[in-house]
Amino acid sequence: MRLKEMTAVVTGGASGMGEAMCYALAKEGASVVVVDKNVDGANEVASNLIKEGGKAICVKANVQSNEELDAMANEAMDTFGRVDILVNNAGARVIKGFLEHTKEDWDLMLGINLSGPFYCSQAIVPKMITSGGGSIINVCSIASYMGRPNRCAYVAAKSGLLGLTRTMSIDLAPNNIRVNGISPGMIDSPFNQRFSEGEETGSAWANDNLIGRWGKPDDINGAVVFLASDESSFITGSDIKVEGGWLAARARVGEESIVSD
Ligand SMILES: NC(=O)c1ccc[n+]([C@@H]2O[C@H](COP(=O)([O-])OP(=O)(O)OC[C@H]3O[C@@H](n4cnc5c(N)ncnc54)[C@H](O)[C@@H]3O)[C@@H](O)[C@H]2O)c1
């Protein structure tokens, strides 16, 4: 077990990739703090982890609330005595044209996807310092690297999150805290259900990457456990793309048949 005696906090742990990560981190021996605004979902995940012999608690917190995140960090510390791993995974997306985005949409997207990881890290980092250091993993996106249609606020937030990741890695290095990103591609979670089940998008988006299928929430687990563990002790300020080559494939479209000038 690669994460024995460690405690991991996972935001958005009630669903999709966050839920999958909670099981993967627990399987490697970590005690898990399942954080979500959806307390019933988080409770179900934590209960399952305990039934399977792991250590877990669920905490209801909105990542836009400093008060709730501070209380969550204290509860994690009081329960498990240390915090070693933080996965800033909670996220949400608005899909609308540029002019249709309201101020509320903009504030919500920046609030959940960018301010959320900042607030949560500010709550958890003092606990990590007390614990001797740690690993923070920010769940970014292919949208951190490319524009995407009708997602101006989401793309701005996820691009910002990659920048925040790099800067946090510098600022927190003296505290023995590594900070990295994971950028998923098209993952078939509840977040994307309407597209994975969509008549056109279901197969078209599966063939948009080089592997030729939708990602599954479990596809992220290897990268999360690796970045959380000491196996990645020389990696910080970096980002692992888990997108089936989606970003590489962009450069390939229409060029496959060109073999000489
Ligand atoms: N699914 C994809 O294809 C994909 C691709 C790239 C990046 N991502 C990112 O991966 C992360 C996880 O996405 P997912 O696909 O598992 O989504 P999901 O919708 O299945 O799960 C997201 C979880 O975050 C929680 N959450 C949302 N807002 C919250 C808030 N304000 N406070 C606390 N919890 C909140 C939800 O309740 C839910 O449990 C997100 O950051 C998303 O932007 C997803």
PDBQT file of the ligand as one rigid body, heavy atoms in Angstrom, charges set to zero:
ROOT
HETATM    1  N1  LIG A 301     -16.099  14.738 -16.862  1.00  0.00    +0.000 N 
HETATM    2  C1  LIG A 301     -15.225  15.294 -17.661  1.00  0.00    +0.000 C 
HETATM    3  O1  LIG A 301     -15.178  14.964 -18.859  1.00  0.00    +0.000 OA
HETATM    4  C2  LIG A 301     -14.242  16.303 -17.145  1.00  0.00    +0.000 A 
HETATM    5  C3  LIG A 301     -13.230  16.715 -18.026  1.00  0.00    +0.000 A 
HETATM    6  C4  LIG A 301     -12.277  17.620 -17.560  1.00  0.00    +0.000 A 
HETATM    7  C5  LIG A 301     -12.327  18.089 -16.264  1.00  0.00    +0.000 A 
HETATM    8  N2  LIG A 301     -13.347  17.675 -15.446  1.00  0.00    +0.000 N 
HETATM    9  C6  LIG A 301     -13.304  18.176 -14.067  1.00  0.00    +0.000 C 
HETATM   10  O2  LIG A 301     -13.221  17.060 -13.212  1.00  0.00    +0.000 OA
HETATM   11  C7  LIG A 301     -13.822  17.370 -11.958  1.00  0.00    +0.000 C 
HETATM   12  C8  LIG A 301     -14.794  16.281 -11.560  1.00  0.00    +0.000 C 
HETATM   13  O3  LIG A 301     -15.787  16.187 -12.559  1.00  0.00    +0.000 OA
HETATM   14  P1  LIG A 301     -16.789  14.954 -12.704  1.00  0.00    +0.000 P 
HETATM   15  O4  LIG A 301     -16.862  14.672 -14.139  1.00  0.00    +0.000 OA
HETATM   16  O5  LIG A 301     -16.439  13.865 -11.769  1.00  0.00    +0.000 OA
HETATM   17  O6  LIG A 301     -18.146  15.695 -12.278  1.00  0.00    +0.000 OA
HETATM   18  P2  LIG A 301     -19.423  15.240 -11.401  1.00  0.00    +0.000 P 
HETATM   19  O7  LIG A 301     -20.465  16.233 -11.752  1.00  0.00    +0.000 OA
HETATM   20  O8  LIG A 301     -19.697  13.795 -11.560  1.00  0.00    +0.000 OA
HETATM   21  O9  LIG A 301     -18.921  15.496  -9.899  1.00  0.00    +0.000 OA
HETATM   22  C9  LIG A 301     -18.650  16.770  -9.409  1.00  0.00    +0.000 C 
HETATM   23  C10 LIG A 301     -18.864  16.761  -7.899  1.00  0.00    +0.000 C 
HETATM   24  O10 LIG A 301     -18.514  18.069  -7.416  1.00  0.00    +0.000 OA
HETATM   25  C11 LIG A 301     -19.516  18.454  -6.474  1.00  0.00    +0.000 C 
HETATM   26  N3  LIG A 301     -19.577  19.918  -6.412  1.00  0.00    +0.000 N 
HETATM   27  C12 LIG A 301     -19.960  20.760  -7.406  1.00  0.00    +0.000 A 
HETATM   28  N4  LIG A 301     -19.948  22.021  -6.967  1.00  0.00    +0.000 NA
HETATM   29  C13 LIG A 301     -19.530  21.969  -5.676  1.00  0.00    +0.000 A 
HETATM   30  C14 LIG A 301     -19.307  22.960  -4.686  1.00  0.00    +0.000 A 
HETATM   31  N5  LIG A 301     -19.527  24.264  -4.933  1.00  0.00    +0.000 N 
HETATM   32  N6  LIG A 301     -18.859  22.563  -3.473  1.00  0.00    +0.000 NA
HETATM   33  C15 LIG A 301     -18.656  21.258  -3.200  1.00  0.00    +0.000 A 
HETATM   34  N7  LIG A 301     -18.877  20.287  -4.086  1.00  0.00    +0.000 NA
HETATM   35  C16 LIG A 301     -19.304  20.638  -5.321  1.00  0.00    +0.000 A 
HETATM   36  C17 LIG A 301     -20.801  17.837  -7.003  1.00  0.00    +0.000 C 
HETATM   37  O11 LIG A 301     -21.804  17.760  -5.983  1.00  0.00    +0.000 OA
HETATM   38  C18 LIG A 301     -20.331  16.487  -7.490  1.00  0.00    +0.000 C 
HETATM   39  O12 LIG A 301     -20.374  15.522  -6.464  1.00  0.00    +0.000 OA
HETATM   40  C19 LIG A 301     -14.439  18.753 -12.138  1.00  0.00    +0.000 C 
HETATM   41  O13 LIG A 301     -13.549  19.717 -11.620  1.00  0.00    +0.000 OA
HETATM   42  C20 LIG A 301     -14.553  18.911 -13.635  1.00  0.00    +0.000 C 
HETATM   43  O14 LIG A 301     -14.504  20.263 -14.028  1.00  0.00    +0.000 OA
HETATM   44  C21 LIG A 301     -14.299  16.812 -15.864  1.00  0.00    +0.000 A 
ENDROOT
TORSDOF 0
